[in-house]
Amino acid sequence: MAYLHINGTTERLTNVSINQASTPITEQVATTSWADVTYSSITYTPTKDSQYVLYEFHTYMGVPFTNDNECKGYFKFLYSDNSGSTWSELSNSRTFYGSNFNDSNTMKLRGSVTITQLIPYWNNTARQFKLQVMTFTDFHFGLHRLSNFYGPSGAVTPNSHFARPFVMCASI
Amino acid sequence: MAYLLDVPSLNNIETQKFVHDTSAERTLSNTSVDDIDGSEISYTCASSASNIIYECTLHLWASPDVNNTYNIELYEDAGSGYPSSGLGDYYRVYASATRLLYRTLLNIRFVLPTYTGSRSYKLRVRSNGTGSEASITKRDGTTTTDIYVPVVQMYSII
């Protein structure tokens, strides 16, 4: 929510809901098929007569620990109005992290990323959201893992730093 | 504070504070652990908060090396000065790009437990090694005076 400067006096964030994983999430490695992003799901009921609902998901992502070249992750954003029985994709909401450039020892991108979606107000009923992720043949993509970290004493123990991702919704 | 409503039951963000330190200088991510200039904020929680959020938007800049690594950690001063160690797991961010000369904004966000009184927070950074040193808050050009000032904020969720 680095952009809380909402226009004017009538557009404001309300009813902020935030969920953070209480324990570390192990690394999720994307495949060439769509898969739910761990801990990206949230059920949210907007403030009555809002204009939009803001969805944000925050975690680490980039090349995975086991194969750290050719970073390419593709995301789609889904919602359900029947507690997850059926899902629909929000129009024009796909996002991408990485590059199409495929070359050995390149694209070792890693970072802390927030995926943001803005959903038009539907009504004052609960709706469930989630992200799905996939990668492509010859590319690699991982989530939720700090594959290494250097502090005052140098490198910390590998494999020990997994994220506690968090997801939030707010009404505008 | 633009979103504070006249209907208290709907407003569950309180006590938002921003820092935009225009005197911030470039920070070099090298093999020592250094403060990220402009990332510090002191904050007192709202009394009924359930979570506290620290956010900082920085500019990463691949210079002086082609490869760049950023090991960023949140440090807390609870009243007796900053300790030598940061807050550890879940309060760290690792960003890197190899052979890319990568330049981008980075949004960092941590969820903190509530506390009483005022505390101060800041980020510190180091690189993996001498071959992957990089800059923070430098936006463009070649001088150290061309700066993207970090945007820091804290707020309480009720």
Interface residues (C-beta under 8 A of the other chain):
Chain A: M1 A2 L4 H5 I6 T9 R12 L13 T14 N15 V16 I18 Q20 P24 T47 H58 Y60 G62 N105 T106 M107 K108 L109 R110 G111 S112 V113 T114 L146 S147 N148 F149 Y150 G151 P152 A155 S160 H161 A163 R164 F166 S171
Chain B: A2 Y3 L4 L5 V7 L10 N11 N12 I13 Q16 V33 N51 I53 E55 T57 T69 N71 E73 S84 S85 G86 D89 Y90 R92 V93 Y94 A95 S96 A97 T98 R99 L100 Y102 T104 L106 N107 I108 R109 V111 R126 S127 N128 V151 Q153 I157
